[in-house]
Amino acid sequence: MIRAVAMAVAAVFAGQASYAACADQDGACQTDSGAYHIELPKADNPPLVVFLHGYGGSGTGTMKNRSMVKPLLARGYAVMAPEGLERPSRPGIKSWNFYPGFGDRDETAFLTEVVDDAAERFGIDRDRVILGGFSAGGFMVNYLACDAPETFSAYVPVSGGFWRPHPETCEGPVRLFHTHGWIDNVVPLEGRLLGGGRFHQGDIFAGLEIWRLANGCVDTKPSGFSTTGPFMRRYWSGCADGSALEFALFPGGHTVPKGWADMMVDWYEGLPGG
């Protein structure tokens, strides 16, 4: 009986470990600047979703979120989870270098490097790469899109925007779909103070205004509204060619909600060239 239980537990952990792999190889994929995990669909030259973990998380943990990963694989998308670097001031805590003092790695260069590596190793479609992220990963997505929107095909942050002071301007056009929980108390819609007041998360709606300006939208008013399951959505049209901007709220907290993956893919595939 004890041996049977032990074997069952070992099988569970073996299954979990298999999610944190380099496709069919054990361990993470290594590049000059870091590491990533990846799972591939049963398709050649697949598009790719790169998803950045939150503060204190890991790429391994991202791949264990099967309610997000499995729908993406089923839709024919490869899923990549890069590893953040340890914060200089917080050994053992991984995050992303989107704010001064958060690290030294050029994250745009690193993420470009891992995608290029995956394209060479696994035949990823380099022209159809979506960058997403949760919480601190979502902040990283916004800052990368702000500075270098041409790096990836689209940007899909969850529960992360900008920090104060907000950027004065962002480059554009950008194709961005932001998702946020109505009762998120870790990254509230209005932002919050952190580190004894040394840091201040930004206002999500102020961030949307920055994106409307970057996309040259003619009006602040949303062009339309819709619902997808629990998600309440609004979008802006009448903006620059090659741009897209949408915002989705769900009645939950600080999490990647179930149903997000399919909703996001539907949005992306509805874009020109998506």
C-alpha positions in Angstrom: 0.0 0.0 0.0 2.8 2.4 1.0 4.7 1.6 -2.1 1.7 2.2 -4.3 1.1 5.6 -2.7 4.7 6.5 -3.2 4.6 5.5 -6.8 1.5 7.5 -7.4 3.1 10.6 -5.8 6.2 10.1 -7.9 4.1 9.9 -11.0 2.4 13.2 -10.1 5.7 15.0 -9.6 7.1 13.4 -12.8 4.1 14.8 -14.7 4.6 18.2 -13.2 8.3 18.2 -14.0 7.5 17.4 -17.6 5.8 20.7 -17.9 9.0 22.5 -17.1 11.0 21.3 -20.1 12.7 22.3 -23.3 10.0 20.7 -25.6 10.9 17.0 -25.5 14.2 17.5 -23.6 14.7 17.5 -19.9 15.4 20.8 -18.2 15.1 24.3 -19.4 16.3 25.6 -22.7 19.4 27.7 -22.2 20.6 30.8 -24.0 23.4 33.3 -23.4 21.2 35.6 -21.3 18.9 33.1 -19.5 16.5 30.2 -19.8 13.0 29.3 -20.9 10.6 26.4 -21.0 8.5 25.6 -24.0 5.7 23.2 -25.1 4.8 22.6 -28.7 1.5 21.8 -30.3 1.0 19.1 -32.9 1.6 21.5 -35.8 4.5 22.7 -37.9 5.7 26.3 -37.8 3.3 27.2 -35.0 2.6 30.7 -33.6 3.9 31.3 -30.1 2.6 32.7 -26.9 5.4 33.9 -24.6 4.1 34.4 -21.1 6.1 36.1 -18.3 5.6 35.0 -14.7 4.8 37.3 -11.8 7.0 38.7 -9.0 8.5 35.8 -7.1 7.2 33.3 -9.6 9.0 31.2 -12.2 8.7 29.9 -15.7 8.2 26.4 -14.2 5.2 27.7 -12.3 3.7 29.3 -15.5 3.9 25.9 -17.3 2.0 24.3 -14.5 -1.0 26.6 -15.1 -2.7 24.0 -17.3 -6.0 25.9 -17.5 -4.0 28.5 -19.5 -1.4 26.3 -21.3 -3.7 23.5 -22.5 -6.2 25.7 -24.4 -3.3 27.4 -26.2 -1.7 24.1 -27.2 -5.1 22.9 -28.4 -5.5 26.0 -30.6 -2.2 25.2 -32.2 0.0 27.7 -30.3 3.4 26.9 -28.8 3.7 28.2 -25.2 7.0 29.6 -23.8 7.7 30.6 -20.2 11.0 32.4 -19.8 12.7 32.7 -16.4 13.1 36.1 -14.8 16.3 36.9 -13.0 16.8 37.2 -9.3 16.3 40.8 -8.0 19.6 42.3 -6.9 18.0 43.4 -3.6 16.0 40.2 -3.1 18.0 37.0 -3.5 15.9 34.1 -4.5 13.1 36.3 -5.8 12.7 36.4 -9.6 11.1 39.3 -11.5 11.7 41.5 -14.6 13.8 44.5 -15.2 11.1 47.0 -16.2 11.9 49.7 -13.6 15.2 51.3 -12.5 17.0 49.2 -9.9 15.1 46.0 -10.7 18.1 44.4 -12.5 20.7 44.8 -15.2 19.4 42.5 -18.0 18.1 44.0 -21.2 14.8 42.2 -21.2 13.9 43.2 -24.8 17.1 41.7 -26.0 16.7 38.6 -23.8 13.1 37.9 -25.0 14.2 38.5 -28.6 17.0 36.0 -28.0 14.8 33.2 -26.6 12.2 33.6 -29.4 15.0 33.5 -32.0 16.4 30.4 -30.3 13.0 28.7 -30.3 12.5 29.6 -34.0 15.8 27.9 -34.8 15.3 24.9 -32.6 11.6 24.2 -33.0 10.4 26.0 -36.1 8.4 28.6 -34.3 6.7 31.2 -36.7 8.8 34.3 -35.8 6.2 36.6 -37.4 3.4 35.4 -35.1 4.6 35.8 -31.5 2.4 37.2 -28.8 3.9 38.5 -25.6 1.8 38.1 -22.5 2.5 38.2 -18.8 0.9 38.3 -15.3 1.4 40.9 -12.6 5.1 41.9 -12.7 5.2 40.1 -16.0 2.3 42.2 -17.2 4.2 45.4 -16.2 7.1 44.1 -18.3 4.8 43.5 -21.3 3.6 47.1 -21.1 7.0 48.7 -20.8 8.4 46.6 -23.6 5.5 47.4 -25.9 5.9 51.1 -25.0 9.6 51.2 -26.0 9.7 48.7 -28.8 6.2 47.8 -30.1 7.6 46.3 -33.3 9.3 43.5 -31.3 6.3 41.2 -31.2 3.1 40.7 -33.1 0.8 41.6 -30.2 0.8 42.2 -26.4 -1.6 40.7 -23.9 -0.8 41.8 -20.3 -2.9 40.4 -17.4 -3.1 42.3 -14.1 -0.2 44.6 -14.8 0.2 48.1 -16.4 2.6 51.0 -15.7 4.2 52.4 -12.6 4.0 56.0 -11.5 5.3 58.3 -12.9 3.5 57.0 -16.0 5.4 57.2 -19.3 4.9 60.6 -20.9 4.5 58.9 -24.3 4.8 55.4 -25.9 5.8 54.3 -29.3 3.1 53.1 -31.6 1.1 51.6 -33.2 0.6 48.7 -30.9 -1.8 45.8 -30.7 -2.6 45.3 -27.1 -5.4 43.5 -25.1 -5.3 44.2 -21.4 -7.2 41.9 -18.9 -7.8 42.8 -15.2 -9.7 41.6 -12.2 -12.4 44.0 -10.8 -11.4 43.1 -7.2 -7.7 42.8 -7.8 -6.1 44.1 -4.5 -2.5 43.3 -5.4 -2.5 45.4 -8.6 -5.6 47.5 -8.1 -7.1 49.3 -11.1 -6.1 52.6 -9.4 -2.7 51.4 -8.4 -1.1 51.4 -4.9 1.9 52.4 -2.9 4.7 49.9 -2.3 8.0 49.8 -0.5 7.0 52.3 2.2 6.0 54.7 -0.5 9.2 54.4 -2.6 7.2 52.8 -5.5 3.7 53.5 -6.8 1.8 51.3 -9.2 0.1 53.3 -11.9 -3.6 53.7 -12.8 -4.7 51.2 -15.4 -7.1 53.6 -17.0 -4.4 56.2 -17.3 -2.3 53.6 -19.1 -5.2 53.0 -21.5 -5.1 56.7 -22.3 -1.4 56.4 -23.1 -2.1 53.6 -25.5 -4.9 55.5 -27.2 -2.5 58.4 -27.8 0.2 56.0 -29.1 -2.3 54.4 -31.5 -3.7 57.8 -32.7 -7.2 57.0 -31.6 -9.6 59.9 -32.5 -11.8 59.6 -29.4 -11.4 58.5 -25.8 -14.8 56.9 -25.9 -14.8 53.1 -26.5 -16.1 52.2 -30.0 -18.0 49.2 -28.7 -18.7 46.8 -25.8 -19.2 43.0 -25.6 -19.2 40.2 -23.1 -17.4 36.8 -23.3 -18.6 34.6 -20.4 -17.6 36.6 -17.3 -15.4 39.0 -19.2 -16.7 42.6 -19.8 -14.9 44.0 -22.8 -14.5 47.4 -24.5 -12.4 48.3 -27.5 -11.3 51.4 -29.5 -11.4 51.7 -33.2 -10.7 54.7 -35.5 -7.1 54.4 -34.6 -3.9 54.1 -36.6 -3.4 51.3 -39.2 -1.8 48.3 -37.6 -3.1 49.1 -34.1 -5.6 47.4 -31.8 -6.7 48.2 -28.3 -9.1 46.3 -26.1 -9.7 46.0 -22.3 -11.4 43.2 -20.5 -12.6 43.2 -16.9 -13.6 40.0 -15.0 -15.2 39.7 -11.6 -12.2 38.2 -9.8 -8.9 39.2 -8.2 -5.2 38.9 -8.9 -5.1 35.8 -11.2 -5.0 34.6 -14.8 -8.7 33.8 -15.1 -10.1 30.6 -16.7 -11.2 31.3 -20.2 -8.6 34.0 -20.8 -6.5 31.9 -23.2 -9.4 31.2 -25.7 -10.7 34.8 -25.5 -7.2 36.1 -26.2 -6.6 33.8 -29.2 -10.0 34.7 -30.6 -9.1 38.4 -30.3 -5.6 37.8 -31.9 -6.9 35.7 -34.8 -9.5 38.4 -35.5 -6.8 41.0 -36.2 -5.5 41.6 -39.7 -2.6 39.1 -40.1 -3.4 37.4 -36.8 
